[in-house]
Amino acid sequence: MNEQVESNGTAARSDAASVSGTVTWAASRAGEATGDDAGNLTAPTCAIGYAFKAIEGKWKLPVMYVLSVRGAARYNEIKRELGITNMMLTNTLRDLEEYGLVSRTQYNEVPPRVEYALTANGYAIIPALKEFEKWGQRLLDARGSAGQSA
């Protein structure tokens, strides 16, 4: 087993058993939450499966990231920032609203104005996204190191 101490002081295991153990633990935790549905991510009572479904797809997390940085934003601001099509953005925002992660506020003005913003549940995932960003940076750094040594 290869252990490294991370900057936060925790040991990071990089062996295959660590990954396997994590998957086993996750499956057993899912079983605790769902009874007979151990490891069944599609079970209606599986919390992690529901969370995955809430953020699945190419555009949900990028839209949430934009809203976390900008605060409330209008439709076209999000569209320009991401380069997403109208249909995809509309569907993504509707899905995020349905899961209670994004709110839509329509103002009684001429011309009409609509703004989208993260809800409290939407903001709750931001710390995880920041960790995801750090993980992505480590992957980029490792890729750069591997490319330089080749």
ABEGO torsion letter per residue (X at the ends): XBBBBBAAGBBBBABAAAAAAAAAAAAAAAAAAAEAABGBAABAABAAAAAAAAABEAAAAAAAAAAAAAEBBBAAAAAAAAGBBAAAAAAAAAAAAAAGABBBBBBBBOBBBBBBBBBAAAAAAAAAAAAAAAAAAAAAAAAAAAAAAX
